[in-house]
Amino acid sequence: MSSPLCLLFDSDGTLVDSEILLAQVMAEVLPSFGLPFTAEQYMEEFRGVRFLTIVLTLEERHDALDDERRQHLEQQMRRRMEERMREELQAIAGMAEALDVLGVHPKAVVSNGPERKIRCAMESTGLGRHFGDNLFSAYSLGVWKPDPALYLIAAESMGHAPEHCVVIDDAAVGVAAGLEAGMQVIHLNHFPDTEMTPEGAIAIHHASELPAAIARLAQGSPVTA
């Protein structure tokens, strides 16, 4: 019998329902630094994108910040976000139950966020028991999705070849990274009416669908949305 597939999960929007909180916090903080921004803008244009990339993009459209002010902006955003997460953060609906079913599979969290944020998310929602210290942060490793290196580093550290890994990600940048890494990719598509799942990835629309999709991949069977 072959060993269980290694499951590499994104965090924000995949494991935890943090993206609307992040969008709201950014909409509060960014304008106070002269960078007009709305929560809707994050969800429509920047979901899953590295924070610095968002800031630099906004600076190109509006006014540039110096390094000190940019650092202060990020510190303020991170502080407010952690406060909101500890008070309000919930796991994505059905994800806790799906992880229980998938207990036999080795798992890791692979996120574009800082490790402190990942740990806060896992602690706040109680999902940390499924992952232990298998937490891979782009900030710690110096590489951000859509660069496939983030998922490849995680796979190597977990002791699995790319083709033996399954990426579970809700954002376009993460899906692209997983596909380019040569991994099987499950796109947790929360917005099927407006967001397309790229060719080569498998679309699911609720975490409750995840165990069946993983089971079929493990058997080498095609999975249909």
C-alpha positions as a printed Julia matrix, in Angstrom:
225×3 Matrix{Float64}:
   0.0    0.0     0.0
   1.39   3.45   -0.95
   1.98   6.02    1.76
  -0.67   8.72    2.32
  -0.49  11.85    0.22
   1.11  14.89    1.85
  -1.4   17.75    2.15
  -0.12  21.31    1.91
  -2.73  23.85    3.03
  -2.86  27.56    2.52
  -4.04  29.39    5.65
  -6.05  32.57    4.94
  -9.3   31.73    3.17
  -8.49  28.02    3.07
  -8.14  26.88    6.67
  -9.37  30.02    8.41
 -11.97  32.62    7.49
  -9.57  35.54    7.89
  -9.75  37.3     4.56
 -12.73  39.54    5.3
 -11.06  40.51    8.6
  -7.84  41.33    6.74
  -9.75  43.29    4.1
 -11.48  45.34    6.8
  -8.28  46.03    8.72
  -6.44  47.1     5.57
  -9.36  49.37    4.65
  -9.0   51.0     8.07
  -5.22  51.37    8.1
  -4.09  52.05    4.53
  -6.13  55.25    3.98
  -4.7   56.73    7.17
  -1.3   56.54    5.44
  -2.54  58.26    2.3
  -3.3   55.07    0.35
  -7.02  54.91   -0.55
  -8.3   51.36   -0.16
 -11.53  49.44    0.41
 -12.31  45.98    1.72
 -13.95  45.18   -1.62
 -10.74  46.12   -3.41
  -8.79  43.53   -1.44
 -11.3   40.77   -2.16
 -11.55  41.61   -5.86
  -7.94  42.46   -6.72
  -5.45  41.44   -4.05
  -6.68  38.3    -2.32
  -3.72  36.16   -1.23
  -1.14  38.66   -2.48
   1.9   39.59   -0.38
   1.2   42.67    1.75
   4.27  44.57    0.55
   3.22  44.0    -3.06
  -0.18  45.5    -2.28
   1.39  48.53   -0.62
   3.86  49.14   -3.45
   1.08  48.82   -6.02
  -0.98  51.4    -4.16
   2.04  53.68   -3.86
   2.42  53.61   -7.65
  -1.2   54.72   -7.97
  -1.11  57.33   -5.23
   1.8   58.62   -3.12
   5.05  56.86   -2.22
   5.92  56.21    1.43
   9.42  56.28    2.85
  10.79  53.08    4.42
  10.11  54.18    7.99
   6.49  55.09    7.29
   5.96  51.88    5.31
   7.31  49.84    8.23
   5.05  51.69   10.66
   2.09  50.97    8.39
   2.77  47.24    8.38
   3.32  47.12   12.14
   0.02  48.86   12.76
  -1.82  46.59   10.35
  -0.31  43.41   11.86
  -1.17  44.53   15.39
  -4.79  45.3    14.56
  -5.14  42.1    12.55
  -3.88  39.93   15.39
  -6.35  41.59   17.79
  -9.23  40.88   15.4
  -8.09  37.3    14.82
  -7.88  36.47   18.51
 -11.34  37.91   19.09
 -13.25  36.84   15.99
 -11.43  34.33   13.8
 -13.23  31.11   12.86
 -12.17  28.09   10.85
 -13.57  27.85    7.35
 -16.94  26.1     7.56
 -16.5   22.33    7.53
 -12.7   22.44    7.66
 -12.3   21.13   11.22
 -14.42  18.09   10.38
 -12.56  17.53    7.1
  -9.19  17.59    8.88
 -10.44  15.01   11.38
 -11.36  12.68    8.5
  -7.95  13.27    6.87
  -6.04  12.39   10.02
  -3.82   9.75    8.37
  -2.27  12.26    5.96
   0.84  14.29    6.82
  -0.08  17.97    6.7
   1.52  21.39    6.65
   0.42  24.99    6.45
   2.12  26.94    3.65
   1.27  30.62    3.75
   2.29  33.98    2.3
   1.8   35.4     5.8
   4.28  35.78    8.67
   4.76  32.81   10.98
   3.33  34.76   13.93
   0.11  35.25   11.98
  -0.05  31.57   11.01
   0.41  30.49   14.63
  -2.19  32.99   15.8
  -4.67  31.57   13.27
  -4.02  27.98   14.31
  -4.29  28.82   18.03
  -7.41  30.96   17.65
  -9.32  28.3    15.73
  -7.99  25.14   17.39
  -6.68  23.76   14.1
  -3.06  23.75   15.22
  -3.26  20.18   16.52
  -3.46  18.94   12.93
  -0.2   20.6    11.88
   2.13  20.87   14.87
   5.21  22.81   13.82
   4.76  22.07   10.12
   4.21  25.76    9.39
   5.96  27.29    6.38
   5.92  31.08    6.12
   6.94  33.04    3.05
   8.41  35.67    5.36
  10.66  33.11    7.04
  11.73  31.48    3.78
  12.02  34.64    1.68
   9.82  33.46   -1.19
   6.17  34.25   -1.86
   3.41  32.62   -3.91
   2.92  32.54   -6.89
   6.57  31.44   -6.83
   6.36  27.62   -6.65
   9.48  27.49   -4.48
   7.42  28.05   -1.33
   5.46  24.83   -1.86
   8.56  22.98   -3.08
  10.51  23.9     0.06
   7.6   22.73    2.22
   7.37  19.41    0.34
  11.09  18.76    0.68
  11.01  19.58    4.39
   8.07  17.2     4.82
  10.04  14.48    3.01
   7.72  14.11    0.02
   8.24  14.46   -3.71
   6.09  17.14   -5.42
   4.01  14.56   -7.24
   3.09  13.02   -3.88
   1.76  16.31   -2.53
  -1.64  17.95   -2.8
  -1.94  21.72   -2.5
  -5.22  23.02   -1.08
  -5.53  26.75   -1.72
  -8.33  29.24   -2.3
  -6.38  32.07   -3.97
  -5.2   32.37   -7.56
  -1.59  32.98   -6.52
  -1.53  29.76   -4.47
  -3.22  27.64   -7.11
  -0.7   28.9    -9.69
   2.2   28.12   -7.34
   0.99  24.58   -6.71
   0.47  23.83  -10.39
   3.9   25.18  -11.33
   5.44  23.1    -8.54
   4.14  19.96  -10.27
   1.75  19.1    -7.46
  -1.87  18.07   -7.52
  -3.96  21.11   -6.67
  -7.39  21.45   -5.11
  -8.87  24.91   -5.53
 -11.29  25.73   -2.72
 -13.32  28.09   -4.89
 -15.53  30.26   -2.69
 -16.68  32.38   -5.64
 -17.57  29.97   -8.46
 -19.84  32.53  -10.16
 -16.98  34.98  -10.66
 -13.74  33.01  -10.28
 -12.48  30.36  -12.66
 -10.48  27.33  -11.54
  -7.4   27.02  -13.79
  -6.95  23.99  -16.01
  -5.12  21.27  -14.14
  -6.6   22.15  -10.75
  -9.61  20.52   -9.12
 -12.46  22.76   -7.98
 -14.39  22.2    -4.77
 -16.75  24.7    -3.21
 -16.96  23.58    0.42
 -14.49  22.01    2.82
 -16.86  19.06    3.29
 -15.94  17.98   -0.26
 -12.25  17.75    0.56
 -11.99  14.22    2.05
 -13.69  12.64   -0.96
 -11.48  14.58   -3.37
  -8.34  13.48   -1.52
  -9.54   9.88   -1.43
 -10.02   9.84   -5.18
  -6.6   11.37   -5.8
  -5.06   8.75   -3.52
  -6.7    6.05   -5.64
  -5.45   7.64   -8.84
  -8.98   8.4    -9.98
  -9.97  11.62  -11.73
 -11.86  14.13   -9.64
 -14.62  16.19  -11.14
 -15.97  19.42   -9.71
